[in-house]
Amino acid sequence: MINSFFIKTIIIMFTLFVVANAKNKDAPIPITFHGNKYISTSTLEDVVGAKRASMFSFLSEDVATINELYVPKLDEIFRLYYQKEGFYDANITHKIDKKGIHFYIKENRYIKVRNIDIQSDFDIDDLIYLKKNSRFRAQLFSDTKSAIKKRLLEHGYCNYELDTKAYIDLKKYNADIKIRLHKGDICHFGKISIKGIGNIDDRVILSRLKFDTGERFDIEKIKDSYTALYSLEAFDQLYIKEKKQNNIEKMQEQYSTLSKLRNFDKIYKEFNSTKSNIIPIDIRFKEIKNNTHSRIGLGYATDLQFQTRYHWEYKNLGGNARKLMFDVLYSKKQKKIENNFFNPAIVVLWDYHLDFQNSAGYSEEIDIHDYDEKVAYDKFYLLHQGSRWLNSFGLGVENRDISNDRSFFLIYPFMKLVYDLRDSKLNPTKGLYFSHEMEYGLPYSPDSTTYLKYIEELRLIYTLWGVTFAGVGRVGAIEEYQNRLPQSKKFFAGGAFSNRAYGYDRIGIVTSNKTTLSDEGGYSMANLSLEANFPVYKNLQLGIFSDNTMIGSQQGIFEFTDNIIYSAGFGFRYMTPIGPFKLDFGFNIHKYSDNAIHFQIGQSF
């Protein structure tokens, strides 16, 4: 018994020792670099995944650390990396002491690009990232080859012949670059074949494709088609593949290694001459299985206080990418429930598709203005989403019950036109966006309100040296032809997407730049927001902005006044895959006591 107990104790102690020792080896240790000149310390840290404490960890020492298990591999990792950066004679040593692991680097002489020889029948000069007399970097050489291929495919050249070589002389420390390119003939999209697992008709798939049979081949149109198809949220698997293209590229890539075979030149030329300029397209898909999705959110705004949101959706309802959605919002001041039904490609005429959508709901607003409001509404419309254009038109029906007035029953046709040239909808860094909205109140009875309301919006975005500049301008006007509109259909301003010195819809008709908040809506509106976002640390950005707002009482087109509220502010943006998380503080520059804090998810431009 004693011996058994003693043996078990030894085994347990040994196991604990091994585990503790493994944890110690797995522990992070500080890493430092000395002597590096051309390659920055932050770059070397990224190469091996070294971590630093968060900028918000004020009590932590600002030193990079790495897992101790990686230490035996670091010398080789840095040696190979320096070779890729053109330093074939770099000397790298390290020592370990109580303070961590310290690397001592002598970068020595680097490989210099001596000559770049280009023979091409296609303009690629701006795609040569390596420059004469600059340091040779393998990554830039690879990026050059990729950029050339991308441009060729964007311009419809799929049967090109491209040969890129870098000759490195380790004795003279120089590199000669040779690029040979023959673009070949222009290619066109061929027959489109669609096969899939699930209940989604070909017409739905075809309605989202940005190319058609016979059009000039363009790889970007395939990418845009992927985006459009995935936006339907009806697929678990999807791919668009160009037939034969992979075999052509494989033959071209293997040419340099196979060219020494007997008669290969003849075989290659015969193959090259028979390559087709028609590229058939295969589309394969598998419909989504996990159809239902829901989420709950909690938010807070200075003026609206706490809000709870609930969203539920059923994707691919009954097949053909139909979607059913419910949204609920609840707070002390706002309540809303809305149902949306979406049916893509319900009408297809001469390759032009129209989607159908219906939005019906009920909302209440309390203590936001000097009146309370209850609204029941239904909007149904047809829309077409192209590569850059969005066109929609439909009919809206509303019953607005105003507490200190009366009920207004409105019937109005409406339209929206959007032209979007931004590089991203979630977080654009450059581009242009324009939209035009219009609605017309029908005179269905002597008591009905007949009116015309329109809103124009223009966004311009540009990024320079990592700083994103954006301008958003909006103008609108209302003309009443018969009877009057309810206050809630007129123009108000204020909020995260308008003037950030004020809460949601807190600005009515502006009478001075130090305006007191008004509950009377205007017939004309203009708003200009200018913003600059500066990178701070990794995904964190600092933003500064200016919001300038006019709400006027005049009816008519471009009837503007000189009474403008000028606001400014700053905020922080944390970038995520679904868009930025934004926290903004804005204030009236003529009346600092008018200020507000706004939190939002998503970009405002």
Protein Blocks (a to p, Z undefined) as FASTA:
>chain_A
ZZmmmmmmmmmmmmmmmmmmmmmmmpccddddehiaklcfklmmmmnopacddfklmmbc
cdddddfklmmmmmmmmmmmmmmnopakbccdddddfkbccddddebjadddfbdcdddf
bdfklmmmbcghiacdfklmmmmmmmmmmmmmmnopakbccdddddddfklopacddddd
debjaddddddddddedjddfklmmmmpcbdehiacdfklmmmmmmmmmmnopafbdcdd
dehklmmmmmmmmmmmmmmpghklmmmmmmmmmpcfbdcddddddddfblbccddddddd
fklmpadddddddehihijhiacdddddddfkbccdddddddehkbcgehiacddddddd
ddddehkbmcdcdddddddddddddfkbccdddddddddddfklccdddddddddddddf
bfbfklccbdcdddddddddddfbfkbccdddddddddddddeehiacdddddddddddf
bhcddfklmcceedjklcfkbcehkaccdfbfkbccdfbdcfbdcdddddddddfbhjac
cddddddddddfbecehiacfbdcdddddddddddfkbpadddddddfklmklccdddde
ddfZZ
